[in-house]
Amino acid sequence: MVFHFVLLHLQNEMKAVLDLGVSPDRIIYANPCKQISHIKYAAQRGVQLMTFDNEWELFKVKDHFPTAKYVILHVCCGRFLLHH
């Protein structure tokens, strides 16, 4: 099975992709150091999937978007592997 997602790092990228009609459930907010305002924007727009790089990011997202869903991305052999 193949899943198609858009990996984004900035709020303006999220806005642009959403404005193009991409469904929020196909967007992964993958910034390694998320700004709180961007986390809140993602929550308002329904972008629930997020990556994390450290414990601080987990707590920050939990505090500002407790219903977010986390994914772990692995790169192996030139391919992304998605775990959620």
Wavefront OBJ file of the C-alpha trace (Angstrom):
o trace
v 0.000 0.000 0.000
v 1.331 3.462 -0.884
v 0.524 6.541 1.170
v 1.033 10.029 -0.192
v 1.826 12.784 2.266
v 3.216 16.298 2.021
v 6.021 17.067 4.487
v 6.057 20.736 5.477
v 8.230 22.808 7.796
v 6.684 26.291 7.876
v 3.276 27.830 8.445
v 3.315 29.616 5.084
v 3.972 26.252 3.380
v 0.997 24.779 5.246
v -1.215 27.656 4.157
v -0.112 27.423 0.518
v -0.697 23.656 0.314
v -4.050 23.870 2.099
v -5.099 26.720 -0.212
v -4.335 24.410 -3.149
v -6.915 21.982 -1.780
v -4.673 19.364 -0.187
v -6.547 17.622 2.618
v -5.148 18.355 6.119
v -4.931 14.620 6.805
v -2.318 14.353 4.017
v -0.004 16.957 5.568
v 2.764 16.177 8.044
v 4.122 19.152 9.957
v 7.769 18.114 10.163
v 9.649 21.135 11.491
v 12.248 19.938 14.044
v 11.704 23.086 16.157
v 8.046 24.062 15.872
v 6.934 27.564 16.774
v 3.945 27.632 19.108
v 2.038 29.906 16.721
v 2.579 27.353 13.923
v 1.374 24.504 16.139
v -1.786 26.483 16.901
v -2.246 27.258 13.191
v -1.946 23.565 12.357
v -4.580 22.795 15.003
v -6.964 25.427 13.614
v -6.584 24.081 10.081
v -6.876 20.386 11.040
v -3.266 19.386 10.335
v -2.887 16.688 13.003
v 0.153 14.689 11.867
v 3.485 15.867 13.256
v 6.992 14.574 13.629
v 9.195 15.131 16.633
v 12.942 15.226 17.139
v 13.192 15.439 20.895
v 11.298 15.266 24.157
v 10.827 19.057 24.321
v 8.906 18.988 21.027
v 6.595 16.270 22.364
v 5.734 18.334 25.433
v 5.359 21.567 23.444
v 2.904 19.988 21.003
v 1.039 18.218 23.825
v 0.605 21.554 25.642
v -0.670 23.469 22.600
v -2.329 20.763 20.457
v -3.124 17.766 22.688
v -5.047 15.893 19.978
v -2.161 15.965 17.477
v -0.945 12.643 16.143
v 2.734 11.815 16.007
v 4.590 10.037 13.242
v 8.127 8.728 13.126
v 9.948 9.029 9.824
v 12.878 6.787 8.997
v 14.983 7.095 5.889
v 16.342 3.775 4.737
v 17.852 2.915 1.384
v 16.763 6.278 -0.029
v 13.097 5.710 0.908
v 10.987 7.228 3.676
v 9.401 4.780 6.087
v 6.386 6.122 7.968
v 5.326 4.833 11.395
v 2.303 6.199 13.252
l 1 2 3 4 5 6 7 8 9 10 11 12 13 14 15 16 17 18 19 20 21 22 23 24 25 26 27 28 29 30 31 32 33 34 35 36 37 38 39 40 41 42 43 44 45 46 47 48 49 50 51 52 53 54 55 56 57 58 59 60 61 62 63 64 65 66 67 68 69 70 71 72 73 74 75 76 77 78 79 80 81 82 83 84
